[in-house]
């Protein structure tokens, strides 16, 4: 009985580490897709990363991908998504320099 409690404790302790590893893999795949200019696929991958862990980096990256797609495709849905993701990034960390910089850039457009 005692050993099974130890296993559960070990598994419970391992879950956050495993989630971080899965998130990092998804995030790095997103960056690779962006580098290859495969923005639609990158958007899908960063959405997956968002479902793993809620991090400011997810929302900033998603904002930037959506801004690129809005420019490439002249589609307002991407701009709307970019603004929504940027708002979420600022909600998570209102002092994030990169999020504030993007917000300022959008205000001057």
Secondary structure as UniProt FT lines:
FT   HELIX           2..35
FT   TURN            36..37
FT   HELIX           39..52
FT   HELIX           56..73
FT   HELIX           76..92
FT   TURN            94..95
FT   HELIX           97..107
//
